[in-house]
Amino acid sequence: MFSRAVRPTVGLVRSLSTSTQNNAKVAVLGASGGIGQPLSLLLKNSPLVSHLSLYDIAHTPGVAADLSHIETRAQVTGHMGPDQLDAALQGCEVVVIPAGVPRKPGMTRDDLFNTNATIVATLADACARNCPEAMICIIANPVNSTIPITSEVMKKHGVYNPNRVFGVTTLDIVRANAFVAELKGLDPARVNVPVIGGHAGKTIIPLISQCTPKVEFPADQLSALTVRIQDAGTEVVKAKAGAGSATLSMAYAGARFTFSLLDAMNGKEGVVECSYVRSEETECKYFSTPILLGKNGIEKNLGLGKLSAFEEKLVAEAMDELKGSIKKGEDFVAKMK
């Protein structure tokens, strides 16, 4: 059982500040799913959340009832079906969207496009109408396209603020930290590897040269490590053998990003997370880089930093795929009725 002494931390010591209490209303859209349930559990355990609003097309009342019995301050409400979506979003400061279908073996993230594009567009439309100033955190894949979709939907409503729309790529950083720590015998909680680019295959670009603490690998090991980070999602899909994709690690990463955002909104300074956002850092309209977070979302894009020759090559090789995914998302919204 949980020890009361350690109960509020849920192991997210890297991100979870308990020094200040915020009164944030946070919505999870897709709260009954494989990511949504453990993500909601982690958010319920945080003193930064005062109201946890859960939405899904099925099972939400049960998930909400279950979580509401946990002895932490966040009030939990459950909302089910399209008729209750608006109510779920009203007054929200942060909206996290893990909704959508997961990958099965043999599928790429892009294979999810047709189903998840419609889901994300519908949810973004509801956010634009009900909580236009909320921070929107998109987990639903393919993130390389669902962020452009979200942005274009917000533009249609005249409420788009590029500083408040985030593609949650945190799992790539979490994986990179874990894998580097494992290879070097380090404490993963003290390792930080920036990961830039996008959130699929070769668009995932870990910057091992910028790792803290500094680490070095021979060229063949560096190449293998990079590929493992890029294909880590597929590693889980294969291991689950048709039973889904990364859910628990993604919930952890989604919670980590949400807590960092809430900390920054609460006035904590120096909070940095990588995120896939509207960007002028490269020739791609959207690109993930380390972001300094603040009270109003993106305080400053910290850019790519100094890249090794190996990393520069990875960036160059990712550009065409990233541009294609962005255009696909934008075109989807342009064709919507």
Secondary structure, DSSP 4 states (H G I P E B T S, - for coil): ---TTTGGGTT-TTT---SS---EEEEEETTTSTTHHHHHHHHHT-TTEEEEEEEESSSHHHHHHHHHTSSSS-EEEEEESGGGHHHHHTT-SEEEE--SPPP-TT--GGGGHHHHHHHHHHHHHHHHHH-TTSEEEE-SS-HHHHHHHHHHHHHHTT---GGGEEE--HHHHHHHHHHHHHHHT--GGG-B--EEE-SSGGGEEE-GGG-BS-----HHHHHHHHHHHHTHHHHHHHHHTTS-S--HHHHHHHHHHHHHHHHHHTT-SS-EEEEEEE-SSSSSSEEEEEEEEETTEEEEE----SPPHHHHHHHHHHHHHHHHHHHHHHHHHHH--
